[in-house]
Amino acid sequence: MIQLGLFRIFGMAHSHVMDSSKQKVALLHVINPDKTLRGPDFFFALFYKEYLKYEASKYDLYFVLKTNSKTKLIQLFEEWKIPTEKLIILENHNNRLKGILEWWDFFKVARKWRFAAWLVCTFRSPEEQLFQLSTLRGLTKMQGSKMIFAITYALLPQAFEERTKYGFYERDRWKYGILFKKIQFDAFYSWYQNFEEWTHRSPMFSYGPYVQVLQSRFCDIEKFKPSEKKKWIVFASALESYKHPMTLVNAAIQLHAEHPQLMKEWKFYLIGNGTMKDEIIQKIQDHQLENFVEVVTGVRDISPIINQSMCFVSGQEEENFPSLAMNECMAAGNAIIARNVGRTHLFVHHEKNGFLVDPAGERAVEEGIKRFVLMDSQEQQALGAYSRWMCENIHTPLHFIQQTEELWDKMIG
């Protein structure tokens, strides 16, 4: 049986749900629990949770979610301890009436709640979302509300202007080219300074959208917090060439060759999966380091490892801010070693909570790891403690909420 306009609001008895004194804002996101979840899935759910707790909030925030399983999505939010009282859940349609049903769903939501602004949190693919967003753009224009798009991908300008550096740039140009040519957003919400600069150069943005460049982010510092520390160094990312996971393995090989006795106390973890997994495991075996370097895959919760580790390493050659893994490792009291690229300096204060190394090559990252391992233990602990301090005082929910409200004030205030 076809259900037209399927959506549900939870907990309407809560007194703060329908606050007529505040303008309403909607986060629009797609979360399919059956698929691999990504950083933005966790982050915007956490932002929604923190905003509902924020007593001085200026706006009445809702979370509109498209999903392939309403039941599993609710279970997922309960597992994450995310409130469900202001969710609006729209299930995907997969039949010959899909277009009509998609339009009808968004029409009913827009008419009932009359959001002053919609913040689109993700864009997975044109096939999945382009019609939805085009429909919503038409409705927002009819109602005079604003449509804002969150830029959560660091390499957009490079994909269009460098073109051949990575094979996936071709798909990125197709995916985002269709979106930006089809829909004119009122504003963009971005962690990346280079995106704002690109909008001034690209003819796709000749209409002059506003860009809010964010200066902070945050994570769950109650889940990610220091526990009894062990001499562990971690890499937590995709095991792909552009992430440079082999940097950690090469550093381990070098250190074991130069300081064999010292390195018996240390262990290196590579947390993730990808096309380089077998190559990495083979290299570990070739150097007989199986007891000291471990590849960990299929782990949904990395907090038990990083809460005990002492140092997080990134080999990224483009950008590290606002890496969720790096943020969580900082909250867990890890020193950070990363290339000085993009806006990484917002996370890594050189020689205070880690080392910003030469972006030109992997060798500099390896030397940074070596420098950390050979430091005095009190110096190592001080770096990790400063990382935690940054998450408690700089990269906080309050600072992020204030920056977000600045954008909403500009658009609709």
C-alpha positions as CSV (number, residue, x, y, z in Angstrom):
1,M,0.0,0.0,0.0
2,I,1.4,3.4,-1.0
3,Q,1.6,5.9,1.8
4,L,1.5,9.5,0.5
5,G,3.6,12.0,2.3
6,L,4.9,9.7,4.9
7,F,6.4,11.6,7.8
8,R,6.3,11.6,11.6
9,I,7.0,14.0,14.4
10,F,8.1,12.5,17.8
11,G,7.4,13.9,21.3
12,M,5.1,16.7,20.5
13,A,4.3,17.0,24.2
14,H,7.7,18.7,24.8
15,S,7.0,22.3,25.6
16,H,10.0,23.6,23.5
17,V,9.0,21.8,20.3
18,M,6.6,24.3,19.0
19,D,8.1,27.6,19.9
20,S,6.1,30.2,18.0
21,S,8.4,33.0,19.2
22,K,11.4,31.7,17.2
23,Q,11.8,31.3,13.5
24,K,12.1,27.7,12.4
25,V,15.2,26.2,10.7
26,A,15.5,22.8,9.3
27,L,18.5,20.6,8.8
28,L,18.0,18.4,5.8
29,H,20.1,15.2,5.7
30,V,20.0,11.8,4.1
31,I,21.0,8.9,6.3
32,N,20.5,5.3,5.1
33,P,21.4,3.0,8.1
34,D,22.1,0.1,5.8
35,K,25.0,2.0,4.1
36,T,28.4,3.0,5.4
37,L,28.0,6.0,7.7
38,R,30.3,9.0,7.2
39,G,31.6,11.9,9.3
40,P,28.8,14.3,8.3
41,D,26.2,11.7,9.4
42,F,27.6,11.7,12.9
43,F,28.4,15.4,13.1
44,F,25.1,16.9,12.1
45,A,23.2,14.5,14.3
46,L,25.5,15.7,17.2
47,F,25.0,19.3,16.2
48,Y,21.2,18.8,16.3
49,K,21.5,17.3,19.8
50,E,23.7,20.1,21.1
51,Y,21.5,22.8,19.7
52,L,18.4,21.4,21.4
53,K,20.3,21.6,24.7
54,Y,21.4,25.2,24.1
55,E,19.1,27.3,26.3
56,A,20.1,30.6,24.6
57,S,19.2,29.3,21.1
58,K,17.7,32.0,18.8
59,Y,16.0,29.5,16.4
60,D,13.6,26.6,16.6
61,L,15.6,23.7,15.0
62,Y,14.2,20.6,13.4
63,F,15.9,17.7,11.7
64,V,14.3,16.6,8.4
65,L,15.7,13.2,7.3
66,K,15.4,11.2,4.2
67,T,16.0,7.5,4.7
68,N,15.5,4.0,3.3
69,S,14.4,2.7,6.8
70,K,12.5,4.7,9.3
71,T,12.7,2.0,11.9
72,K,16.4,1.5,11.6
73,L,17.0,5.3,11.6
74,I,15.1,5.7,14.9
75,Q,17.1,2.8,16.4
76,L,20.4,4.4,15.2
77,F,19.5,7.8,16.8
78,E,18.6,6.1,20.0
79,E,21.9,4.2,19.9
80,W,23.7,7.6,19.5
81,K,21.5,9.1,22.3
82,I,20.2,11.7,19.9
83,P,16.8,13.2,20.8
84,T,14.0,12.2,18.4
85,E,11.3,14.7,19.5
86,K,11.9,17.1,16.6
87,L,12.7,14.7,13.8
88,I,10.7,14.8,10.5
89,I,11.3,11.5,8.7
90,L,10.6,11.1,5.0
91,E,11.0,7.6,3.7
92,N,12.4,7.1,0.2
93,H,10.1,6.1,-2.6
94,N,11.1,3.6,-5.2
95,N,8.2,3.2,-7.6
96,R,6.8,4.8,-10.7
97,L,5.2,7.6,-8.7
98,K,8.5,8.6,-7.0
99,G,8.6,12.1,-8.5
100,I,5.1,12.9,-7.4
101,L,5.5,11.5,-4.0
102,E,8.8,13.3,-3.4
103,W,7.2,16.6,-4.3
104,W,4.2,15.9,-2.1
105,D,6.3,15.0,0.9
106,F,8.3,18.2,0.7
107,F,5.2,20.3,-0.1
108,K,3.4,19.1,3.1
109,V,6.5,19.7,5.3
110,A,7.2,23.1,3.8
111,R,3.5,24.1,4.1
112,K,3.1,22.9,7.7
113,W,6.3,24.2,9.3
114,R,7.1,27.1,7.1
115,F,10.9,27.0,7.8
116,A,12.7,30.3,7.4
117,A,15.8,28.4,6.3
118,W,16.8,25.0,5.2
119,L,20.4,23.8,5.7
120,V,21.2,21.0,3.3
121,C,23.8,18.9,5.2
122,T,24.9,16.5,2.4
123,F,24.7,15.6,-1.3
124,R,25.3,12.0,-1.9
125,S,24.5,11.7,-5.6
126,P,22.4,13.4,-8.3
127,E,20.4,10.2,-8.8
128,E,19.4,10.2,-5.2
129,Q,18.9,13.9,-4.3
130,L,18.9,16.3,-7.3
131,F,15.1,16.0,-7.8
132,Q,14.5,16.4,-4.1
133,L,16.6,19.5,-3.8
134,S,15.2,21.0,-7.0
135,T,11.7,20.5,-5.6
136,L,12.7,22.1,-2.3
137,R,14.3,25.0,-4.1
138,G,11.0,25.8,-5.9
139,L,9.1,25.6,-2.6
140,T,11.5,27.8,-0.7
141,K,11.2,30.5,-3.4
142,M,7.5,30.3,-3.2
143,Q,7.6,30.8,0.6
144,G,10.5,33.3,0.6
145,S,12.7,31.1,2.7
146,K,16.4,30.5,2.3
147,M,18.3,27.4,1.2
148,I,21.8,26.9,2.4
149,F,24.2,24.2,1.4
150,A,26.9,22.7,3.7
151,I,30.3,22.1,2.0
152,T,31.7,19.0,3.8
153,Y,34.2,18.1,1.0
154,A,37.6,19.7,1.0
155,L,38.6,19.1,-2.6
156,L,35.9,20.8,-4.6
157,P,38.0,23.6,-6.0
158,Q,40.8,21.2,-6.8
159,A,38.4,18.8,-8.6
160,F,37.4,21.5,-11.0
161,E,40.7,23.3,-11.4
162,E,43.4,20.6,-11.1
163,R,41.2,18.0,-12.8
164,T,43.7,15.1,-13.2
165,K,45.5,14.7,-9.9
166,Y,43.1,12.1,-8.6
167,G,40.9,9.7,-10.6
168,F,37.8,10.5,-8.5
169,Y,37.9,14.2,-9.5
170,E,36.0,13.3,-12.7
171,R,33.0,12.1,-10.7
172,D,33.3,15.0,-8.4
173,R,33.0,17.4,-11.3
174,W,30.0,15.6,-12.7
175,K,28.3,15.3,-9.3
176,Y,28.7,18.8,-8.0
177,G,28.7,20.4,-11.5
178,I,25.1,19.2,-12.0
179,L,24.1,20.4,-8.6
180,F,25.6,23.9,-8.7
181,K,24.3,24.5,-12.3
182,K,20.8,23.3,-11.5
183,I,20.3,25.0,-8.1
184,Q,21.3,28.5,-6.9
185,F,21.7,28.3,-3.2
186,D,21.3,31.5,-1.1
187,A,24.4,30.7,0.9
188,F,27.1,28.1,1.6
189,Y,28.3,26.9,4.9
190,S,31.9,25.8,4.7
191,W,34.9,24.8,6.7
192,Y,37.2,25.5,3.7
193,Q,38.6,28.9,2.9
194,N,39.5,27.8,-0.5
195,F,35.8,27.1,-1.3
196,E,34.9,30.7,-0.6
197,E,37.8,31.9,-2.8
198,W,36.7,29.5,-5.6
199,T,33.1,30.9,-5.6
200,H,34.6,34.2,-6.7
201,R,36.5,32.6,-9.6
202,S,33.9,30.1,-10.9
203,P,31.1,31.2,-13.3
204,M,28.8,28.7,-11.6
205,F,28.5,31.2,-8.7
206,S,28.3,34.4,-10.7
207,Y,25.0,35.1,-8.9
208,G,27.0,35.9,-5.7
209,P,25.9,33.5,-2.9
210,Y,27.1,34.3,0.6
211,V,29.7,32.0,2.0
212,Q,30.2,31.5,5.8
213,V,33.6,30.1,6.5
214,L,33.6,28.2,9.8
215,Q,36.5,28.5,12.3
216,S,35.8,25.6,14.6
217,R,34.0,22.2,15.0
218,F,33.4,19.9,17.9
219,C,32.9,16.3,18.8
220,D,31.5,14.2,21.7
221,I,34.1,14.9,24.4
222,E,32.2,12.7,26.9
223,K,32.7,9.7,24.6
224,F,36.2,10.6,23.5
225,K,38.3,11.4,26.5
226,P,41.6,10.4,27.9
227,S,41.8,7.1,29.8
228,E,44.9,5.3,31.0
229,K,47.4,6.0,28.3
230,K,49.5,3.4,26.5
231,K,52.3,3.9,24.1
232,W,50.1,3.6,21.0
233,I,50.3,5.7,17.9
234,V,47.2,5.6,15.6
235,F,46.2,6.4,12.0
236,A,42.4,6.4,11.6
237,S,41.3,6.9,8.0
238,A,40.8,5.2,4.7
239,L,43.6,2.9,3.6
240,E,44.0,4.7,0.3
241,S,47.0,6.2,-1.4
242,Y,45.8,9.8,-1.1
243,K,45.6,9.3,2.7
244,H,49.2,8.0,2.8
245,P,48.7,5.3,5.4
246,M,52.1,3.7,4.5
247,T,53.7,6.7,6.3
248,L,52.9,5.1,9.6
249,V,54.3,1.7,8.6
250,N,57.5,3.3,7.2
251,A,58.0,5.2,10.4
252,A,57.6,2.0,12.4
253,I,60.1,0.2,10.2
254,Q,62.6,3.0,10.6
255,L,62.2,3.3,14.4
256,H,62.5,-0.4,15.0
257,A,65.7,-0.5,13.0
258,E,67.2,2.4,14.8
259,H,65.8,2.0,18.3
260,P,64.9,-1.7,18.7
261,Q,64.8,-1.8,22.5
262,L,62.8,1.4,22.9
263,M,60.2,0.3,20.3
264,K,59.3,-2.8,22.1
265,E,57.2,-0.6,24.3
266,W,55.3,1.0,21.4
267,K,52.4,-0.2,19.2
268,F,51.1,1.3,15.9
269,Y,47.4,1.0,14.8
270,L,46.0,1.7,11.4
271,I,42.2,1.9,11.8
272,G,40.3,1.7,8.5
273,N,39.9,-0.2,5.3
274,G,40.6,0.4,1.7
275,T,42.5,-0.8,-1.4
276,M,45.9,-0.6,0.3
277,K,45.0,-3.0,3.1
278,D,46.6,-6.1,1.6
279,E,49.8,-4.2,0.6
280,I,50.1,-2.7,4.1
281,I,49.7,-6.1,5.8
282,Q,52.2,-7.6,3.5
283,K,54.8,-5.0,4.3
284,I,54.2,-5.4,8.0
285,Q,54.8,-9.2,7.6
286,D,57.8,-8.7,5.4
287,H,59.5,-6.7,8.2
288,Q,58.2,-9.1,10.9
289,L,56.4,-6.3,12.8
290,E,53.0,-8.1,13.3
291,N,53.3,-7.7,17.1
292,F,54.0,-4.0,16.8
293,V,51.9,-2.7,13.8
294,E,48.2,-3.8,13.5
295,V,45.6,-3.1,10.9
296,V,42.1,-2.8,12.5
297,T,39.0,-2.9,10.2
298,G,35.3,-3.2,10.7
299,V,35.2,-1.1,13.9
300,R,32.3,1.3,14.4
301,D,33.5,2.7,17.7
302,I,37.2,3.7,17.8
303,S,37.0,5.3,21.2
304,P,38.4,2.3,23.2
305,I,41.6,2.6,21.1
306,I,42.1,6.3,20.8
307,N,41.1,7.1,24.4
308,Q,44.2,5.0,25.3
309,S,46.5,6.1,22.5
310,M,49.1,8.9,22.8
311,C,49.5,10.2,19.3
312,F,47.4,10.5,16.1
313,V,49.1,10.8,12.7
314,S,47.7,12.1,9.4
315,G,49.4,11.9,6.1
316,Q,46.8,14.1,4.3
317,E,48.4,16.3,1.6
318,E,45.4,18.6,1.0
319,E,43.6,19.4,4.3
320,N,43.0,18.1,7.8
321,F,40.5,20.6,9.1
322,P,37.8,19.7,10.1
323,S,38.7,16.0,10.2
324,L,36.3,14.2,12.6
325,A,38.9,11.5,13.4
326,M,41.5,14.2,14.3
327,N,39.0,16.1,16.4
328,E,38.1,12.9,18.3
329,C,41.7,12.0,18.8
330,M,42.4,15.5,20.2
331,A,39.5,15.1,22.6
332,A,40.9,11.8,23.7
333,G,44.2,13.5,24.6
334,N,46.4,12.6,21.7
335,A,49.3,14.6,20.3
336,I,48.8,15.3,16.6
337,I,51.3,15.0,13.8
338,A,50.1,16.3,10.4
339,R,51.3,18.2,7.3
340,N,50.9,22.0,7.4
341,V,48.3,22.1,4.7
342,G,45.0,24.0,4.3
343,R,43.6,25.1,7.7
344,T,45.2,22.3,9.7
345,H,46.7,25.0,11.9
346,L,43.2,25.4,13.4
347,F,43.6,22.0,14.9
348,V,47.3,21.7,15.4
349,H,49.2,24.4,17.3
350,H,52.8,23.6,16.4
351,E,54.7,22.3,19.4
352,K,51.8,22.9,21.7
353,N,49.6,19.9,20.9
354,G,51.7,18.3,18.2
355,F,53.8,19.1,15.1
356,L,52.9,20.7,11.8
357,V,55.4,19.3,9.4
358,D,56.6,20.2,5.9
359,P,53.8,19.4,3.5
360,A,56.1,18.5,0.7
361,G,56.6,14.8,1.4
362,E,55.9,11.8,3.6
363,R,59.4,11.8,5.1
364,A,58.6,14.9,7.2
365,V,55.6,13.0,8.7
366,E,57.9,10.1,9.5
367,E,60.4,12.4,11.2
368,G,57.6,14.0,13.2
369,I,56.6,10.5,14.5
370,K,60.2,9.8,15.4
371,R,60.5,13.1,17.2
372,F,57.4,12.3,19.3
373,V,58.5,8.8,20.2
374,L,61.9,10.0,21.4
375,M,60.5,12.8,23.5
376,D,60.4,12.8,27.3
377,S,57.2,11.2,28.6
378,Q,56.2,14.4,30.3
379,E,56.5,16.4,27.1
380,Q,54.4,13.8,25.3
381,Q,51.7,14.0,27.9
382,A,51.7,17.8,27.7
383,L,51.0,17.8,24.0
384,G,48.1,15.4,24.6
385,A,46.7,17.6,27.4
386,Y,46.8,20.7,25.2
387,S,44.8,18.8,22.5
388,R,42.1,18.0,25.2
389,W,42.2,21.7,26.3
390,M,41.5,22.9,22.8
391,C,38.4,20.6,22.6
392,E,37.1,22.0,25.9
393,N,37.8,25.7,25.1
394,I,38.1,26.3,21.4
395,H,36.4,23.6,19.3
396,T,33.3,23.5,21.4
397,P,29.5,23.2,20.7
398,L,29.0,26.7,21.9
399,H,31.5,28.3,19.5
400,F,30.1,26.3,16.6
401,I,26.5,27.2,17.4
402,Q,27.4,30.8,17.6
403,Q,29.0,30.8,14.2
404,T,26.0,28.9,12.7
405,E,23.6,31.4,14.2
406,E,25.6,34.2,12.7
407,L,24.8,32.7,9.3
408,W,21.1,32.3,10.1
409,D,21.0,35.9,11.4
410,K,22.4,37.2,8.2
411,M,20.1,35.1,6.1
412,I,16.8,35.4,8.0
413,G,17.3,37.3,11.2
